[in-house]
């Protein structure tokens, strides 16, 4: 069966996914809202990334991340608009409602005794952008295959990434 579109957030807290780009076109962004909580991931596919979490109340997002990163915005029907301040970036953004497989994907593996965190932002109609982070060393993540949600590391091993919920 084909995926159905994600619904717009409602007062009852249904899941909604919004995906878009920053106004300066430097990075992609996906926001997931479930039951009054939101998570968001910002990524340029090379070095810039930021993770945000926080509440959604009365259609307003007030999300925070490490190193004083913030994402604020307003949910207005099928879109979220707002402002991001993170990793040296301060820019407005607009993200539209998006159906699966759009969203944020995450995986964690151990390579040579070091935990490696992989995250991807998936927007409709474009290849996923992702970054790997091995003990603070960032690099471009391997390609995420959709709809399977799998990726292959340099040693040829296939791994599965999970679609993130707040």
C-alpha positions, 0 to 999 in steps of 0.5 A: 500500500502507498503511504498516506499523507501525514496529518496536520497537528491537531489539538489531540496531538496526532503525529505530523511531519514537516520538511523544508529548507532554511531560507538561506538554502544552507540546510534541510530540516525535518520536524516531527510533532507527536502529542504536544512534543516535537523533535527536529533535525537540521543538516547540510549533509557535510558538517552542519547539524543540530538536534532540537527538542521541546514542547508544542503549545497553542501552535507554537514551537519552542525547541532547544538543542545543545550549545544554546541552539534554538528553533522557534516557530508557528504551526499554521495548517500544513506548514511551520515557519520560524527561525533557527539559531544553531551552529553559527547559523541564524536564519528563517525557515519554512517547512511543509507537511510531508508524508512518509518516508520524510522525517528524521532517521537515526542509527547508532553503531560501534566501529573500532570501539567507538560509538558512531551516531548517524542521522539523516533528514529526509525531504520529499523528492530529494536524496536524504542528507546525513552526518555521522558523528564518531566521538565529535568527529563529523563526516558525511553519512553513507547513503540512506536507502528508502523505504527500507531505511538501511545504509551500508558502512565502509566495511560493507555491513548493512545497518538499519536506521529508525525513523525518529519520534519525539 
